[in-house]
Amino acid sequence: MSARNQSTTEIAEEMEQRLRMNPQGCRRIGNFGFIELEDSWGDEATILNTARISTTNNRLHSVADFSDRDRRLLYQLLRDQHGTPFETVYFRFRFIAPIFVLRQWVKHRMSSWNEFSMRYRKPISEAYVPDLAARSVDGFAVLDGTAMAEYSALMEQLFQWYEAQYDKACARIELARAEGHLPPKQGGRDPYRGRARELLRNVLPVATYSDVYWTVNFRSLMNFFRLRRKPDAQYEIREYADAAYALFAARYPLLSETMESVLREQEQHLASEAP
């Protein structure tokens, strides 16, 4: 996109800053996408301590304290779907993704979701542009270069239209104030400009990027990985799920290995029962 508004410029600068500050915890995705595992609470020891609350007062302080017996118990708990101990470990991700990806993501409802609001700020003036890998199936590009040039031009036209119409709306509002038809602007959110933003966002495509904080426990995160990392998951959300998994696995290697073992066994069991 040729011209970024202030919100988009600020977000782009923040992404670069986060990549410098937390290079092991961030990933860029596509032309403007981003994901970061900002924080987490609890670990594998938290899970076992929670599970053993009825049987012992002995507590593990970290994964470094794990015996082989502890590792086996972690696996057995996850395999046998003792879910609540796995709800005691939490993760906070921040991701910037196209709205159509967010519509799939938000269906994983057992989590906390805080999203960039186009009621209070101008939109992110960047749209997702699929690269060759994203628009190819078995090596065949379903959209050619000509189509993609038109796609990009249309996205740019929509953002330019938004900016032009918003400037006109603001000018009309200020003129009406100067002529005494509207009350003077008070502190806080301007309801007239706010309503203009609410209406103008309606023309923006689902390829427009948005910005989300996502807080989720491990039990729900595992379900997200199980569904969205499958080969038949949509390409774009799979890209984000794979990136989220890589960030999670780097921070929690034992838990990720245990999860992979359990998911692999579940898939093998389903395959064996298939007609």
Backbone as CSV, one residue per row, in Angstrom:
resi,resn,N_x,N_y,N_z,CA_x,CA_y,CA_z,C_x,C_y,C_z
1,MET,0.845,-1.181,0.000,0.000,0.000,0.000,0.894,1.249,0.000
2,SER,0.485,2.280,-0.730,1.383,3.402,-0.961,1.427,4.385,0.196
3,ALA,0.273,4.660,0.845,0.229,5.681,1.889,-0.377,5.096,3.154
4,ARG,0.361,5.185,4.251,-0.128,4.697,5.530,-0.627,5.849,6.376
5,ASN,-1.734,5.644,7.074,-2.184,6.664,8.009,-1.362,6.566,9.297
6,GLN,-1.644,7.472,10.230,-0.826,7.546,11.446,-0.913,6.267,12.267
7,SER,-2.125,5.704,12.408,-2.271,4.473,13.186,-1.403,3.361,12.618
8,THR,-1.410,3.241,11.296,-0.656,2.169,10.642,0.839,2.383,10.793
9,THR,1.273,3.623,10.649,2.695,3.936,10.826,3.150,3.602,12.235
10,GLU,2.334,3.952,13.224,2.678,3.665,14.616,2.769,2.165,14.865
11,ILE,1.829,1.411,14.315,1.839,-0.041,14.507,3.043,-0.665,13.813
12,ALA,3.366,-0.201,12.606,4.535,-0.725,11.890,5.813,-0.457,12.681
13,GLU,5.929,0.723,13.259,7.109,1.055,14.068,7.161,0.201,15.327
14,GLU,5.996,-0.045,15.919,5.970,-0.878,17.130,6.352,-2.316,16.824
15,MET,5.900,-2.838,15.685,6.298,-4.199,15.297,7.813,-4.308,15.187
16,GLU,8.432,-3.324,14.535,9.886,-3.349,14.385,10.578,-3.260,15.743
17,GLN,10.028,-2.450,16.632,10.600,-2.336,17.971,10.495,-3.658,18.726
18,ARG,9.340,-4.328,18.637,9.165,-5.591,19.326,10.085,-6.675,18.762
19,LEU,10.296,-6.653,17.460,11.209,-7.615,16.837,12.641,-7.410,17.331
20,ARG,12.994,-6.165,17.593,14.331,-5.899,18.146,14.413,-6.291,19.614
21,MET,13.361,-6.012,20.372,13.384,-6.251,21.812,13.159,-7.707,22.165
22,ASN,12.374,-8.401,21.371,12.005,-9.794,21.673,12.117,-10.642,20.410
23,PRO,13.318,-10.741,19.844,13.454,-11.427,18.544,13.067,-12.898,18.585
24,GLN,13.240,-13.563,19.742,12.897,-14.974,19.841,11.407,-15.196,20.068
25,GLY,10.683,-14.118,20.393,9.274,-14.276,20.719,8.327,-13.698,19.687
26,CYS,8.859,-13.263,18.534,8.041,-12.602,17.510,8.232,-13.261,16.155
27,ARG,7.238,-13.107,15.308,7.335,-13.546,13.911,6.582,-12.548,13.035
28,ARG,7.134,-12.261,11.864,6.395,-11.545,10.827,5.698,-12.576,9.947
29,ILE,4.494,-12.236,9.488,3.708,-13.158,8.665,3.096,-12.369,7.510
30,GLY,3.381,-12.777,6.294,2.809,-12.094,5.141,3.321,-10.683,5.003
31,ASN,2.552,-9.850,4.304,3.043,-8.515,3.990,2.941,-7.532,5.148
32,PHE,2.041,-7.767,6.120,1.962,-6.858,7.266,1.624,-7.605,8.557
33,GLY,1.539,-8.912,8.497,1.141,-9.683,9.665,2.247,-9.811,10.691
34,PHE,1.838,-10.161,11.912,2.778,-10.196,13.037,2.157,-11.029,14.148
35,ILE,3.003,-11.719,14.893,2.540,-12.394,16.110,3.667,-12.388,17.127
36,GLU,3.308,-12.215,18.392,4.273,-12.248,19.487,3.665,-12.981,20.680
37,LEU,4.443,-13.869,21.262,4.076,-14.440,22.555,4.656,-13.500,23.603
38,GLU,3.808,-12.605,24.108,4.289,-11.552,25.006,4.581,-12.067,26.410
39,ASP,3.739,-12.950,26.900,3.900,-13.366,28.290,3.219,-14.706,28.502
40,SER,3.562,-15.358,29.591,2.906,-16.602,29.976,2.983,-16.739,31.486
41,TRP,2.059,-17.518,32.036,1.971,-17.724,33.480,1.857,-19.216,33.746
42,GLY,2.702,-19.711,34.640,2.679,-21.129,34.964,3.555,-21.932,34.018
43,ASP,3.744,-23.197,34.373,4.552,-24.082,33.538,4.125,-25.533,33.797
44,GLU,4.921,-26.475,33.331,4.587,-27.884,33.502,4.496,-28.272,34.982
45,ALA,5.317,-27.629,35.822,5.248,-27.908,37.259,3.911,-27.450,37.832
46,THR,3.405,-26.324,37.343,2.089,-25.843,37.787,1.021,-26.885,37.508
47,ILE,1.097,-27.506,36.353,0.101,-28.513,35.964,0.137,-29.699,36.923
48,LEU,1.335,-30.217,37.196,1.421,-31.385,38.077,1.062,-31.042,39.513
49,ASN,1.486,-29.873,39.992,1.123,-29.471,41.349,-0.390,-29.369,41.501
50,THR,-1.054,-28.846,40.470,-2.509,-28.736,40.499,-3.163,-30.113,40.505
51,ALA,-2.641,-31.006,39.668,-3.226,-32.341,39.558,-3.051,-33.142,40.847
52,ARG,-1.975,-32.903,41.584,-1.660,-33.697,42.781,-2.203,-33.089,44.063
53,ILE,-3.004,-32.065,43.981,-3.410,-31.351,45.194,-4.138,-32.254,46.186
54,SER,-4.815,-33.285,45.699,-5.571,-34.171,46.589,-4.718,-35.287,47.181
55,THR,-3.490,-35.449,46.680,-2.711,-36.629,47.079,-1.406,-36.310,47.784
56,THR,-0.888,-35.081,47.654,0.414,-34.801,48.265,0.597,-33.304,48.460
57,ASN,1.428,-32.952,49.443,1.824,-31.562,49.649,3.183,-31.255,49.027
58,ASN,3.821,-32.271,48.492,5.117,-32.060,47.854,4.930,-31.316,46.530
59,ARG,5.677,-30.225,46.360,5.504,-29.388,45.184,6.778,-29.360,44.347
60,LEU,6.583,-29.374,43.055,7.682,-29.174,42.120,7.826,-27.675,41.880
61,HIS,9.058,-27.213,41.804,9.291,-25.785,41.623,9.539,-25.409,40.165
62,SER,9.985,-26.360,39.375,10.231,-26.075,37.964,10.382,-27.388,37.212
63,VAL,10.454,-27.289,35.890,10.643,-28.484,35.064,11.981,-29.147,35.365
64,ALA,12.938,-28.380,35.816,14.250,-28.942,36.151,14.158,-29.979,37.266
65,ASP,13.090,-29.921,38.063,12.910,-30.864,39.164,12.227,-32.159,38.724
66,PHE,11.816,-32.257,37.459,11.012,-33.394,37.011,11.826,-34.693,36.988
67,SER,11.200,-35.742,37.501,11.730,-37.101,37.342,11.052,-37.740,36.134
68,ASP,11.502,-38.927,35.779,10.827,-39.656,34.694,9.366,-39.916,35.052
69,ARG,9.118,-40.167,36.334,7.744,-40.394,36.786,6.885,-39.153,36.559
70,ASP,7.459,-37.981,36.814,6.718,-36.738,36.600,6.404,-36.541,35.116
71,ARG,7.346,-36.841,34.270,7.118,-36.714,32.827,6.020,-37.670,32.359
72,ARG,6.054,-38.883,32.875,5.002,-39.839,32.503,3.636,-39.369,32.966
73,LEU,3.586,-38.796,34.168,2.305,-38.305,34.679,1.776,-37.170,33.808
74,LEU,2.634,-36.263,33.398,2.206,-35.169,32.534,1.575,-35.729,31.257
75,TYR,2.234,-36.715,30.683,1.711,-37.347,29.470,0.370,-38.039,29.736
76,GLN,0.281,-38.781,30.823,-0.946,-39.518,31.120,-2.116,-38.576,31.373
77,LEU,-1.859,-37.488,32.070,-2.925,-36.519,32.327,-3.468,-35.947,31.026
78,LEU,-2.575,-35.608,30.114,-3.018,-35.026,28.845,-3.676,-36.090,27.971
79,ARG,-3.096,-37.270,27.928,-3.669,-38.360,27.128,-5.069,-38.710,27.584
80,ASP,-5.269,-38.769,28.907,-6.550,-39.199,29.456,-7.525,-38.040,29.657
81,GLN,-7.173,-36.881,29.136,-8.046,-35.702,29.099,-8.465,-35.233,30.490
82,HIS,-7.506,-35.205,31.406,-7.737,-34.552,32.692,-7.515,-33.055,32.460
83,GLY,-8.561,-32.381,32.029,-8.406,-31.059,31.431,-8.063,-29.927,32.367
84,THR,-8.663,-29.891,33.577,-8.550,-28.684,34.386,-7.121,-28.335,34.811
85,PRO,-6.229,-29.289,35.114,-4.858,-28.874,35.432,-4.190,-28.108,34.295
86,PHE,-4.600,-28.392,33.067,-4.002,-27.723,31.914,-4.607,-26.343,31.666
87,GLU,-5.629,-26.003,32.443,-6.198,-24.666,32.364,-5.505,-23.693,33.307
88,THR,-4.492,-24.149,34.030,-3.797,-23.288,34.991,-2.576,-22.605,34.389
89,VAL,-2.256,-22.901,33.141,-1.141,-22.256,32.442,-1.731,-21.349,31.361
90,TYR,-1.322,-20.089,31.366,-1.908,-19.087,30.468,-0.841,-18.452,29.579
91,PHE,-1.313,-17.982,28.432,-0.450,-17.337,27.444,-1.124,-16.066,26.941
92,ARG,-0.328,-15.017,26.732,-0.853,-13.817,26.089,-0.100,-13.576,24.789
93,PHE,-0.832,-13.700,23.695,-0.311,-13.413,22.368,-0.828,-12.059,21.906
94,ARG,-0.035,-11.387,21.105,-0.514,-10.221,20.381,-0.302,-10.537,18.898
95,PHE,-1.356,-10.377,18.088,-1.190,-10.659,16.672,-1.907,-9.623,15.818
96,ILE,-1.342,-9.376,14.659,-1.896,-8.471,13.669,-2.194,-9.321,12.450
97,ALA,-3.479,-9.431,12.111,-3.909,-10.386,11.090,-5.085,-9.811,10.322
98,PRO,-5.346,-10.333,9.119,-6.520,-9.884,8.362,-7.817,-10.234,9.097
99,ILE,-8.833,-9.426,8.877,-10.099,-9.620,9.569,-10.702,-10.990,9.257
100,PHE,-10.518,-11.504,8.036,-11.105,-12.811,7.736,-10.435,-13.915,8.551
101,VAL,-9.166,-13.735,8.911,-8.499,-14.684,9.804,-9.063,-14.551,11.210
102,LEU,-9.286,-13.310,11.648,-9.852,-13.088,12.978,-11.217,-13.734,13.124
103,ARG,-12.008,-13.738,12.052,-13.347,-14.340,12.129,-13.266,-15.841,12.410
104,GLN,-12.230,-16.481,11.914,-12.045,-17.901,12.226,-11.479,-18.072,13.633
105,TRP,-10.529,-17.219,13.970,-9.814,-17.326,15.243,-10.757,-17.131,16.429
106,VAL,-11.664,-16.150,16.338,-12.503,-15.804,17.474,-13.502,-16.916,17.802
107,LYS,-13.667,-17.872,16.898,-14.547,-19.005,17.194,-13.997,-19.875,18.324
108,HIS,-12.701,-19.753,18.607,-12.106,-20.455,19.752,-12.416,-19.616,20.986
109,ARG,-13.591,-19.825,21.560,-14.188,-18.856,22.467,-13.630,-18.914,23.879
110,MET,-12.980,-19.982,24.273,-12.506,-20.093,25.648,-11.198,-19.326,25.801
111,SER,-11.314,-18.006,25.692,-10.143,-17.143,25.762,-10.615,-15.714,25.949
112,SER,-9.660,-14.819,26.174,-9.948,-13.394,26.304,-9.447,-12.688,25.052
113,TRP,-10.260,-11.774,24.518,-10.022,-11.205,23.193,-10.197,-9.688,23.278
114,ASN,-9.148,-8.929,22.982,-9.213,-7.476,22.942,-8.680,-7.001,21.598
115,GLU,-9.552,-6.328,20.822,-9.202,-5.996,19.442,-9.165,-4.488,19.207
116,PHE,-8.265,-4.086,18.326,-8.192,-2.730,17.775,-9.596,-2.277,17.355
117,SER,-9.979,-1.056,17.706,-11.327,-0.581,17.398,-11.288,0.524,16.354
118,MET,-11.989,0.298,15.252,-12.126,1.336,14.235,-13.212,2.344,14.588
119,ARG,-13.821,2.210,15.752,-14.702,3.268,16.255,-13.886,4.417,16.813
120,TYR,-12.717,4.114,17.365,-11.930,5.122,18.071,-10.685,5.565,17.300
121,ARG,-10.263,4.751,16.357,-9.078,5.079,15.558,-9.378,4.808,14.093
122,LYS,-8.621,5.460,13.240,-8.711,5.115,11.825,-8.238,3.676,11.641
123,PRO,-8.665,3.011,10.593,-8.265,1.616,10.385,-6.779,1.492,10.076
124,ILE,-6.282,0.279,10.229,-4.941,-0.031,9.722,-5.038,-0.006,8.199
125,SER,-4.321,0.922,7.587,-4.463,1.111,6.133,-3.527,0.177,5.362
126,GLU,-3.599,-1.080,5.722,-2.878,-2.140,5.025,-3.839,-3.304,4.846
127,ALA,-3.795,-3.918,3.688,-4.611,-5.094,3.416,-3.705,-6.276,3.111
128,TYR,-4.175,-7.433,3.473,-3.434,-8.664,3.178,-3.345,-8.871,1.670
129,VAL,-2.143,-9.107,1.191,-1.909,-9.391,-0.227,-1.283,-10.781,-0.318
130,PRO,-2.010,-11.778,-0.808,-1.466,-13.144,-0.848,-0.274,-13.253,-1.791
131,ASP,0.787,-13.890,-1.288,1.947,-14.135,-2.141,1.681,-15.378,-2.998
132,LEU,2.676,-15.775,-3.769,2.483,-16.881,-4.700,2.106,-18.170,-3.978
133,ALA,2.747,-18.428,-2.836,2.431,-19.650,-2.088,0.984,-19.636,-1.604
134,ALA,0.496,-18.475,-1.175,-0.858,-18.375,-0.642,-1.923,-18.553,-1.718
135,ARG,-1.603,-18.195,-2.950,-2.620,-18.283,-4.015,-2.392,-19.470,-4.947
136,SER,-1.585,-20.414,-4.497,-1.314,-21.602,-5.313,-1.848,-22.856,-4.650
137,VAL,-2.379,-23.753,-5.453,-2.838,-25.067,-4.999,-2.117,-26.110,-5.843
138,ASP,-1.351,-26.971,-5.171,-0.561,-27.992,-5.876,0.300,-27.372,-6.979
139,GLY,0.863,-26.192,-6.674,1.756,-25.531,-7.619,1.074,-24.696,-8.686
140,PHE,-0.263,-24.689,-8.689,-0.998,-23.918,-9.695,-1.527,-22.637,-9.071
141,ALA,-1.173,-21.479,-9.646,-1.622,-20.184,-9.128,-3.052,-19.923,-9.583
142,VAL,-3.982,-19.906,-8.649,-5.392,-19.720,-9.000,-5.699,-18.255,-9.341
143,LEU,-4.870,-17.323,-8.876,-4.950,-15.921,-9.274,-3.614,-15.534,-9.891
144,ASP,-3.646,-14.965,-11.091,-2.394,-14.626,-11.765,-1.939,-13.219,-11.394
145,GLY,-0.824,-12.803,-11.979,-0.250,-11.507,-11.653,-1.159,-10.349,-11.995
146,THR,-1.893,-10.457,-13.096,-2.824,-9.396,-13.474,-3.926,-9.240,-12.440
147,ALA,-4.478,-10.355,-11.998,-5.524,-10.306,-10.973,-4.997,-9.697,-9.679
148,MET,-3.766,-10.036,-9.314,-3.212,-9.523,-8.071,-2.933,-8.023,-8.152
149,ALA,-2.538,-7.545,-9.339,-2.340,-6.108,-9.505,-3.659,-5.363,-9.327
150,GLU,-4.737,-5.930,-9.874,-6.059,-5.318,-9.725,-6.534,-5.396,-8.272
151,TYR,-6.260,-6.514,-7.634,-6.596,-6.711,-6.212,-5.939,-5.617,-5.376
152,SER,-4.640,-5.422,-5.564,-3.905,-4.425,-4.779,-4.409,-3.015,-5.057
153,ALA,-4.711,-2.733,-6.323,-5.215,-1.405,-6.680,-6.575,-1.145,-6.034
154,LEU,-7.415,-2.180,-5.975,-8.733,-2.027,-5.361,-8.609,-1.781,-3.863
155,MET,-7.728,-2.501,-3.199,-7.513,-2.267,-1.775,-7.059,-0.827,-1.526
156,GLU,-6.109,-0.374,-2.330,-5.591,0.986,-2.186,-6.689,2.020,-2.419
157,GLN,-7.548,1.770,-3.403,-8.640,2.700,-3.704,-9.586,2.829,-2.516
158,LEU,-9.879,1.712,-1.862,-10.783,1.739,-0.717,-10.198,2.539,0.445
159,PHE,-8.912,2.346,0.721,-8.281,3.106,1.806,-8.234,4.596,1.473
160,GLN,-7.936,4.932,0.221,-7.914,6.333,-0.184,-9.300,6.957,-0.071
161,TRP,-10.328,6.192,-0.463,-11.700,6.693,-0.355,-12.047,6.977,1.100
162,TYR,-11.680,6.047,1.990,-11.934,6.246,3.415,-11.301,7.556,3.886
163,GLU,-10.010,7.751,3.600,-9.300,8.941,4.063,-9.946,10.211,3.515
164,ALA,-10.293,10.202,2.230,-10.891,11.397,1.616,-12.247,11.710,2.248
165,GLN,-13.070,10.693,2.437,-14.401,10.914,2.996,-14.328,11.313,4.467
166,TYR,-13.357,10.771,5.186,-13.219,11.142,6.587,-12.785,12.602,6.711
167,ASP,-11.846,13.013,5.864,-11.419,14.419,5.876,-12.594,15.340,5.558
168,LYS,-13.424,14.963,4.571,-14.596,15.773,4.218,-15.585,15.833,5.376
169,ALA,-15.808,14.695,6.028,-16.743,14.662,7.153,-16.248,15.550,8.285
170,CYS,-14.955,15.490,8.582,-14.398,16.320,9.654,-14.515,17.799,9.308
171,ALA,-14.286,18.135,8.045,-14.401,19.534,7.623,-15.841,20.023,7.775
172,ARG,-16.820,19.179,7.421,-18.228,19.551,7.562,-18.589,19.747,9.036
173,ILE,-18.067,18.868,9.883,-18.340,18.965,11.316,-17.791,20.276,11.877
174,GLU,-16.541,20.607,11.519,-15.926,21.820,12.045,-16.608,23.070,11.500
175,LEU,-17.049,23.032,10.239,-17.775,24.170,9.678,-19.096,24.362,10.407
176,ALA,-19.799,23.270,10.659,-21.065,23.363,11.382,-20.856,23.914,12.785
177,ARG,-19.741,23.583,13.415,-19.429,24.137,14.735,-19.156,25.632,14.634
178,ALA,-18.386,26.011,13.631,-18.049,27.421,13.471,-19.295,28.266,13.224
179,GLU,-20.287,27.681,12.550,-21.524,28.401,12.245,-22.558,28.279,13.352
180,GLY,-22.221,27.562,14.412,-23.115,27.440,15.549,-24.182,26.383,15.424
181,HIS,-24.095,25.526,14.411,-25.098,24.471,14.230,-24.814,23.248,15.115
182,LEU,-23.576,23.113,15.547,-23.195,22.014,16.442,-22.528,22.595,17.674
183,PRO,-22.630,21.927,18.815,-21.977,22.435,20.026,-20.452,22.339,19.892
184,PRO,-19.724,23.186,20.616,-18.254,23.113,20.585,-17.778,21.738,21.040
185,LYS,-16.615,21.362,20.560,-16.034,20.065,20.943,-15.673,20.089,22.424
186,GLN,-16.082,19.071,23.131,-15.738,18.897,24.530,-14.544,17.949,24.632
187,GLY,-14.071,17.722,25.849,-12.978,16.772,26.033,-13.424,15.350,25.745
188,GLY,-12.468,14.494,25.422,-12.791,13.099,25.151,-13.160,12.862,23.697
189,ARG,-13.868,11.762,23.460,-14.203,11.342,22.104,-15.228,12.273,21.476
190,ASP,-14.943,12.700,20.260,-15.870,13.532,19.510,-16.944,12.621,18.908
191,PRO,-18.227,12.741,19.332,-19.249,11.803,18.839,-19.522,11.946,17.350
192,TYR,-19.305,13.123,16.787,-19.558,13.326,15.359,-18.482,12.658,14.515
193,ARG,-17.249,12.873,14.860,-16.162,12.184,14.153,-16.237,10.684,14.398
194,GLY,-16.605,10.324,15.627,-16.724,8.905,15.945,-17.758,8.208,15.074
195,ARG,-18.892,8.891,14.867,-19.928,8.279,14.026,-19.467,8.186,12.581
196,ALA,-18.704,9.156,12.123,-18.153,9.083,10.764,-17.252,7.863,10.625
197,ARG,-16.406,7.613,11.619,-15.533,6.430,11.564,-16.347,5.149,11.569
198,GLU,-17.394,5.124,12.399,-18.235,3.930,12.460,-18.865,3.607,11.115
199,LEU,-19.298,4.637,10.400,-19.948,4.418,9.112,-18.950,4.099,8.012
200,LEU,-17.843,4.809,7.997,-16.888,4.640,6.903,-16.170,3.294,6.957
201,ARG,-16.034,2.713,8.133,-15.371,1.413,8.218,-16.161,0.322,7.493
202,ASN,-17.438,0.586,7.219,-18.274,-0.426,6.577,-17.788,-0.798,5.181
203,VAL,-17.048,0.073,4.520,-16.607,-0.219,3.152,-15.314,-1.032,3.121
204,LEU,-14.658,-1.181,4.267,-13.340,-1.816,4.261,-13.475,-3.329,4.128
205,PRO,-12.589,-3.956,3.366,-12.691,-5.394,3.100,-12.191,-6.219,4.276
206,VAL,-12.547,-7.501,4.266,-12.077,-8.398,5.329,-10.582,-8.684,5.196
207,ALA,-9.958,-8.223,4.122,-8.502,-8.331,3.995,-7.779,-7.274,4.819
208,THR,-8.510,-6.287,5.348,-7.905,-5.261,6.195,-7.333,-5.905,7.458
209,TYR,-6.154,-5.445,7.854,-5.534,-5.973,9.074,-6.166,-5.367,10.321
210,SER,-6.185,-6.172,11.388,-6.585,-5.686,12.701,-5.557,-6.181,13.722
211,ASP,-5.698,-5.720,14.944,-4.679,-5.895,15.980,-5.362,-6.446,17.229
212,VAL,-4.873,-7.568,17.751,-5.582,-8.279,18.819,-4.615,-8.713,19.922
213,TYR,-5.071,-8.607,21.168,-4.447,-9.311,22.288,-5.317,-10.528,22.598
214,TRP,-4.662,-11.673,22.690,-5.364,-12.939,22.903,-4.754,-13.626,24.120
215,THR,-5.569,-13.828,25.162,-5.121,-14.516,26.368,-5.867,-15.840,26.461
216,VAL,-5.106,-16.934,26.599,-5.698,-18.257,26.454,-4.978,-19.249,27.357
217,ASN,-5.728,-20.215,27.912,-5.059,-21.240,28.706,-4.583,-22.373,27.790
218,PHE,-3.734,-23.242,28.335,-3.133,-24.260,27.484,-4.157,-25.235,26.921
219,ARG,-5.167,-25.563,27.685,-6.163,-26.512,27.184,-6.826,-25.984,25.906
220,SER,-7.194,-24.718,25.899,-7.802,-24.121,24.715,-6.774,-23.904,23.611
221,LEU,-5.551,-23.571,24.000,-4.496,-23.378,23.005,-4.207,-24.682,22.274
222,MET,-4.207,-25.797,22.989,-3.986,-27.094,22.354,-5.074,-27.390,21.326
223,ASN,-6.305,-27.046,21.669,-7.397,-27.261,20.722,-7.224,-26.393,19.482
224,PHE,-6.779,-25.164,19.681,-6.493,-24.273,18.552,-5.420,-24.876,17.650
225,PHE,-4.342,-25.357,18.253,-3.272,-25.983,17.459,-3.789,-27.225,16.734
226,ARG,-4.579,-28.028,17.417,-5.072,-29.273,16.826,-5.901,-29.001,15.573
227,LEU,-6.717,-27.970,15.617,-7.606,-27.675,14.494,-6.945,-26.834,13.408
228,ARG,-6.198,-25.826,13.816,-5.734,-24.830,12.849,-4.365,-25.140,12.247
229,ARG,-3.675,-26.171,12.734,-2.413,-26.573,12.121,-2.586,-27.773,11.197
230,LYS,-3.803,-28.231,11.038,-4.040,-29.347,10.120,-3.779,-28.926,8.681
231,PRO,-3.380,-29.865,7.831,-3.134,-29.515,6.420,-4.339,-28.930,5.708
232,ASP,-5.555,-29.288,6.146,-6.740,-28.769,5.465,-7.281,-27.487,6.095
233,ALA,-6.604,-26.947,7.114,-6.987,-25.632,7.637,-6.662,-24.571,6.589
234,GLN,-7.397,-23.465,6.609,-7.134,-22.421,5.617,-5.705,-21.917,5.753
235,TYR,-5.074,-21.667,4.617,-3.649,-21.336,4.546,-3.274,-20.219,5.527
236,GLU,-4.048,-19.128,5.536,-3.641,-17.955,6.304,-3.683,-18.203,7.802
237,ILE,-4.761,-18.807,8.312,-4.791,-19.049,9.757,-3.796,-20.140,10.135
238,ARG,-3.513,-21.052,9.213,-2.488,-22.062,9.485,-1.115,-21.425,9.646
239,GLU,-0.840,-20.378,8.863,0.422,-19.660,9.004,0.559,-19.068,10.405
240,TYR,-0.514,-18.489,10.904,-0.474,-17.913,12.252,-0.397,-19.008,13.319
241,ALA,-1.146,-20.082,13.130,-1.123,-21.168,14.121,0.260,-21.813,14.186
242,ASP,0.887,-22.005,13.033,2.240,-22.580,13.024,3.233,-21.651,13.714
243,ALA,3.089,-20.351,13.478,3.986,-19.393,14.125,3.746,-19.368,15.632
244,ALA,2.475,-19.386,16.043,2.165,-19.406,17.473,2.719,-20.666,18.123
245,TYR,2.618,-21.790,17.412,3.141,-23.036,17.956,4.660,-22.970,18.121
246,ALA,5.354,-22.423,17.136,6.816,-22.329,17.223,7.237,-21.484,18.425
247,LEU,6.526,-20.391,18.677,6.847,-19.544,19.819,6.552,-20.267,21.130
248,PHE,5.424,-20.964,21.185,5.062,-21.745,22.372,6.070,-22.861,22.628
249,ALA,6.434,-23.614,21.588,7.330,-24.759,21.753,8.715,-24.331,22.210
250,ALA,9.159,-23.172,21.763,10.482,-22.687,22.187,10.502,-22.372,23.678
251,ARG,9.365,-21.940,24.209,9.306,-21.579,25.630,8.940,-22.761,26.511
252,TYR,8.181,-23.726,25.968,7.703,-24.883,26.731,8.018,-26.174,25.977
253,PRO,9.280,-26.549,25.877,9.617,-27.732,25.066,9.004,-29.027,25.574
254,LEU,8.975,-29.246,26.885,8.406,-30.495,27.405,6.902,-30.554,27.151
255,LEU,6.204,-29.473,27.398,4.761,-29.462,27.193,4.424,-29.622,25.714
256,SER,5.194,-29.007,24.846,4.926,-29.144,23.410,5.204,-30.564,22.933
257,GLU,6.278,-31.189,23.422,6.574,-32.575,23.049,5.478,-33.514,23.534
258,THR,4.994,-33.274,24.750,3.924,-34.096,25.303,2.653,-33.936,24.478
259,MET,2.331,-32.706,24.140,1.146,-32.444,23.322,1.256,-33.129,21.967
260,GLU,2.416,-33.033,21.337,2.604,-33.657,20.029,2.420,-35.171,20.111
261,SER,2.924,-35.781,21.166,2.767,-37.228,21.331,1.308,-37.606,21.459
262,VAL,0.573,-36.845,22.265,-0.845,-37.144,22.479,-1.639,-36.928,21.193
263,LEU,-1.401,-35.836,20.503,-2.131,-35.567,19.258,-1.809,-36.609,18.190
264,ARG,-0.565,-37.011,18.133,-0.171,-38.040,17.154,-0.878,-39.354,17.441
265,GLU,-0.951,-39.733,18.698,-1.648,-40.971,19.056,-3.146,-40.872,18.755
266,GLN,-3.727,-39.710,18.983,-5.148,-39.532,18.671,-5.398,-39.676,17.182
267,GLU,-4.535,-39.102,16.368,-4.686,-39.209,14.923,-4.533,-40.657,14.465
268,GLN,-3.574,-41.353,15.032,-3.378,-42.765,14.669,-4.584,-43.604,15.067
269,HIS,-5.157,-43.301,16.224,-6.339,-44.035,16.679,-7.522,-43.786,15.749
270,LEU,-7.716,-42.545,15.356,-8.816,-42.221,14.436,-8.612,-42.891,13.084
271,ALA,-7.358,-42.892,12.634,-7.058,-43.526,11.333,-7.336,-45.024,11.380
272,SER,-7.040,-45.652,12.509,-7.254,-47.095,12.624,-8.729,-47.455,12.663
273,GLU,-9.567,-46.508,13.118,-11.002,-46.772,13.200,-11.742,-46.384,11.923
274,ALA,-11.059,-45.707,11.021,-11.716,-45.265,9.785,-12.101,-46.474,8.935
275,PRO,-13.268,-46.438,8.262,-13.696,-47.584,7.458,-12.807,-47.767,6.216
